[in-house]
């Protein structure tokens, strides 16, 4: 057992980004959320954000209501993370392109009103019309803003961080890479001490070599997340993620009939072991699944 002065599983993991588990997703409502939480709790996740995929605004508002009910019943739920609808269609990943929109002020106001006391985090692509203003609006309302699912340059990413964004959503995925003359969103995040960098440490989304150097380049600023879909804690098979069919084979989740990754089957206990196997010191790996994500939300860990 870890000493109480050190982060470790005895005190529980904190997951900033998870869509499902136990055969259910957040969109399945309070009963599905309970199944999801039970699946991750069995693997040591003490507190967890509930992430919603991009959906029509009416559906997101309804899901925020479901999360409000679930939070009243389960204090381990940290709140809602909207991973959409304000994403780049060109970097949409497993999100339905038909429901992606720009962050118009009226939509921002509606989501803030529906999410009062529930909405804790939102991912936004900074290049969308009105995005920088929306980032400032959400941040002023106390919502953690993450840059992700984006084609943004390093310069535009810096503008987003200056506007109030403090997280990079699942580094290396759904964004341009680091190039010699264009560092991209990840390069901008690495250079900015205000920014915490999410990473899906399942050994599938990011090569172990990149996991190691990322943790070395941004010490105490990397948060391991699961980005888990319904198959976490279940196994292979056919599932749904939002409006899309997902096939899981060998623990790898893809949109049915494609090679496009669709979340993960990861749990945070395994994420820690993947980081350690990649060469990350265990203390740093544990911090990535505990104190670092807790700090993003201002939680006293």
N, C-alpha and C positions, 0 to 999 in steps of 0.2 A: 504494500500500500504506500502511496506517495505521502511524503511529509506534508502537513497542512500548509506549509509556507510555499509549496510548489504546486503548479497546475497539474492536474492529473485526473484520471477517470473516477477516483474516489469522490471527486467534487462534481463530476459530470461534464459532458461536452455541451457546447453551444453552437447551434447550426443556424447560420444567417439565411440559408437559401435551400429550401426543400419543397418539392411539389407533391410528394406522395410517399407511400410505403404501405406494406401490409396488404397490397392488392387494391388500395384506394388512393384517391387524390383529393386535394383540397376542394376541388369543384364538386365532390360528392357530398358536400354538406357536413353538418356536425357529426353524423355517424361515421362517415368516411374519415374525417379528421381524427376522430378517436382511434380508429384502426391504424391510421398513419402514425400517430403519436406512440401508440403501444409498440409498433414495430421498431421505431427508432429508440424508444426508451429501453427496450430490451438489449440494445447495443450501446448503452451508456450515454445517450443524448439527454441531458437534463432539461435543456431549454431549447426551443426551436421556433424559427420564423416560418410562417406558412406562405409559400410563394404561389402566386396565381399566374398562369400563362396568359398571353394576350387573348382577350375576348371582347365582344361588343360591350360598350360602357354599361348598358343595362345589366348584363350578366355579371360584370365586375362589381357593380353596386350590390347586387343580390348576394354575391359571394362574400363581400365585406360584411354583410349582415349575418351570414352564417358563421363567419370567423368571430364576430362579436359574441354570438351565442356560445361558441366553443371556448372562447377565452373566459367567459363567466364560469364555465364548468371546469376548466383546466388551467391553473395558474402557470403551468410550464410553457404555455403558448405565448410567445413574445409579441405577436401581432401579425400584420399582413405585409407582404412584400409584393408589389405589383411589378412583375417582369413583363412589361407591356401595359398599354398598347402603343407607347411612344418609342417604337423601335424602327431601325432602318430596314426596309423591305429587302435590301441587298445583303443584309447580315442577320436575317430573321431566325436562322437556325430552325428549331422545331416549332416555331410560332406560325400561326395561320396568317398568310399575307393579306387576306381579305379583311382582317379586322385591325390592321395597323393604321394608326392615324397620327397626325401632328398634335402637339399639346396646345390646343386652342384654349384661351383663358376660361371660357365657359365650361369646358370639360375638366380643366384643372380644378375650378371651383366646385364642380359637382363631386369629384372624387374626394376632395378634401372634406366636404360636408358629409358625405356618406362614410368616410373613413375616420371621422373624429374619434380619437381614443383607440383606434384599431390600426390605421395605416401608419406603419413605422418606417417603410423603406420603399423606394421606387427606382427602377432602372430607366434611363432616358438616353437616347442617341442625341448628342449635342448638335448635330447638323440639321435636325428637323426645324422647320420654320417655327419660331417662337420658343425654341427649346431652352435657350439661356435664360430667358425671362421666367419660364416655367420652373427651371432648376432653382432660381432665386426664390420663387414663390413657395415651392415645397419646402426648401430649406428654412425659410422664415417661419413656416408653420410647424417646424420641429420634425419634419420627415427627413430621414437620411436619404440622400440622392446618390445613386451610383451611375457611372458612365458605362454603357455596354450596348451590345448588339448595334454596333456603330461603324461607320466608315470615316470617323473623324480623324483629322491630322493631330499631331502632337500639339500644335499651336491652339487648335480649337479645343482639344481636351484640357489644356491649361486654362483656357477661358472658362470652361465648365467647372473646373476646380475652384477658380477664383469666384465664380458665381455661387458656390456653395456645395458642389458635389464633393463627397469625401470617400467614395468607394469606387473600385473598378470591378465590374461584374465578370466573373470567371475568366481570368487572364488567359490569353492566347486563343480563346474561343470567341467566335462571332465578332472579330475585330481585325484590322490590319496588323501584320507582324512588324517587328522592329527591323528597319532597313537602314542601310548605310547613310542615306541622306534624309530619311524620314523615320523618326523614332516611334511614331504612332501613339495610340492611347497608352499602351503599356510603358513605353519609354517615358512619357509624360508623368505617369503615375509613379514610376521608380524614382524620378527626380524630385517628387513632391512629398515631403515628410508628413503632410496633412492627410495623405491618402492611404487607406488600407486596401490591399489587393486580394480579392477572392481567387481561389484556385480549386479546381475539382481534382483532388488527389486520388484518382482511382487507377492511375497507370494506363488509362485509355485516352482521356481527353488531353493529357499533357505528358510528354516524355519524361521519364525520371530524371534525366540530366537537366532538363529545364526546371523541374521542381526544385532540384538542389540549388542551382545558381540563383533562382528567384528568391529563395529563402536567405541565401547569402547576400544578395543585392539589396534586399529590403528587410533587414532584421527587425523582428517584432512588428512587422506591418503586413504579414501574409496571414489571411484567414482561410483555413481549410473549410470548404463547403461541400455538401453532398450533391446539390442540384438533383436530388433523388426523385424518380417518378414511382409509380405504383408498384413496380416489381421489387423495390428494395425490401429485403427481408422475406421475399417470396421465392424468387427463382425465375427461370426462363418461362416464356409463354407469350401470349398476345394480350396487349393492354391498350388503354386509351390515355392520351395526354391532351387535354383540351378537346379540340375537335378532330384530332389526328389519331390514326391507328399506329400503334408502336409494337414492334417485334423485339423480344429480348432473347438472345442466343449467346450462351457462354458468358452471361453477365453483361453483354454489350447491348444497349438499347438504341434502336434505330427506327426512323419512320418506316413503316411497312413498305417493302418493295424498293427501298433506297439504302444508301450507305450513310445518310445524314444522321448523326448522333441526336438522340432525343432524350436529354437528361441522362441520369445514371442510375445504377442499382446500388450505389455506395451507401455505407453507414460510416459515421465518424470514427469508430474504433478502427475500422479497416483503413481509413484515410491516414490515421496516425502511423500505422504500420507501413503503408506505402511510402510515406515521407521518410521514415527511418530507413527503409530498404534503399531509398534513393540517395542516402548519405546525409540526410538532415539530422542533426543531433536530437535525441529523444526529447530533451527539454524544450527545444524550439518547436518540434512537431506537436507536442502537447499544448504549448502556448497557442499554436495556430488553430487549435480546436477548442480553446477555452478562453483564455484571457484576452486575446486579440479580438475575436468576434464580440465578446462581452463589451469591450471598450468602444466598439463602433456604436453601440446602443446606449452607452453610458451606464451599463449595469455594473454594480459593485460585486465583483466576482469573489 
